[in-house]
Amino acid sequence: MSDQRFIIEMGMGNSQYGQDYTKAAARAIEDAIRHSSITLFAALDLDPAEMRVDVTIGVQQPEAVDIEALVPLLPRGKAQVKAVFGGMDVTNPDTGNVVVIASAAVEAFLPKQA
């Protein structure tokens, strides 16, 4: 039996000081899941542990994201996080400070229901 996606949420987060890609990614995940209230589990008597959660983070330096630090931010299901090239780095021309902007796509899957 294959999984079926039933939720996709998008979020954006930033790190204004310190050029912290993991902090920007965490804020993007929090922004995405803040929009969700999954009443499906109680309504259909499903176990949230059966849910697979795939998160894709877009940043300019994917290798700078601490993936393991982001997994605990997902409160339900079996989470997987990956970082890919995306997002934006915006440099202040007056100070040289770089603002890191991350985007997140949070997808939730369940086994197909009969």
C-alpha positions in Angstrom: 0.0 0.0 0.0 1.5 3.4 -1.0 1.3 6.6 0.9 -0.9 9.5 -0.1 -0.1 13.1 0.6 -2.9 14.9 2.5 -1.2 18.1 3.6 1.4 20.5 2.1 2.1 23.7 4.0 4.7 26.3 3.1 6.6 28.6 5.4 9.3 31.3 5.4 11.8 32.2 8.1 14.9 34.3 8.4 18.0 34.9 10.4 18.6 38.7 10.4 21.9 38.6 12.3 24.5 35.9 12.4 23.8 34.3 9.0 22.4 31.2 10.8 20.9 28.9 8.2 19.6 26.4 10.7 17.8 29.2 12.6 16.2 30.5 9.4 15.1 26.9 8.5 13.6 26.3 11.9 11.6 29.5 11.7 10.4 28.5 8.2 9.2 25.1 9.5 7.5 26.8 12.5 5.8 29.2 10.1 4.5 26.4 8.0 3.1 24.2 10.7 1.6 27.1 12.6 -1.0 27.2 9.8 -2.1 23.6 10.4 -4.6 22.1 12.7 -5.0 18.4 11.8 -8.4 17.2 13.1 -8.3 14.3 10.7 -6.7 11.9 13.2 -9.4 12.3 15.8 -12.2 12.4 13.2 -11.1 9.1 11.6 -9.5 7.5 14.6 -6.1 7.4 13.0 -2.8 7.2 14.9 -0.6 10.2 14.1 2.5 8.0 14.4 1.5 6.5 11.1 2.1 9.8 9.4 5.2 10.4 7.3 6.4 14.0 7.3 8.8 15.2 4.6 10.3 18.6 4.9 12.3 20.4 2.2 14.2 23.5 3.2 15.5 25.9 0.6 18.5 28.0 1.5 21.5 29.4 -0.4 23.9 27.2 1.6 22.1 23.8 2.2 25.3 22.3 3.7 25.2 24.9 6.5 21.8 23.6 7.8 21.9 21.2 10.8 19.2 18.8 9.6 19.3 16.8 12.9 18.4 19.9 14.9 15.3 20.4 12.8 13.7 17.0 13.1 12.5 17.5 16.7 10.5 20.6 15.6 8.0 18.3 13.9 5.6 17.2 16.7 3.9 14.2 15.0 4.8 11.4 12.7 8.0 10.1 11.3 9.9 13.2 10.1 12.6 13.5 7.4 14.2 16.8 6.6 16.4 17.7 3.6 18.0 21.0 2.6 18.3 22.1 -1.0 19.5 25.2 -2.8 16.9 27.9 -2.7 15.9 30.8 -0.4 17.8 34.0 -0.5 20.7 35.8 1.1 20.3 39.6 1.1 23.3 41.7 1.9 22.8 45.2 3.5 25.1 47.4 1.3 25.7 49.8 4.2 26.8 47.2 6.8 27.6 44.0 4.9 25.2 42.1 7.2 23.7 39.1 5.4 20.0 38.3 6.1 19.3 34.6 5.4 15.9 33.8 4.1 14.7 30.1 4.1 11.7 28.6 2.6 10.1 25.3 3.8 7.7 22.9 2.3 6.2 20.5 4.9 4.3 17.5 3.4 2.4 14.9 5.4 1.5 11.5 4.1 -0.6 8.6 5.3 -1.1 5.1 3.9 -4.0 5.1 1.5 -7.3 4.6 3.3 -9.9 2.1 2.2 
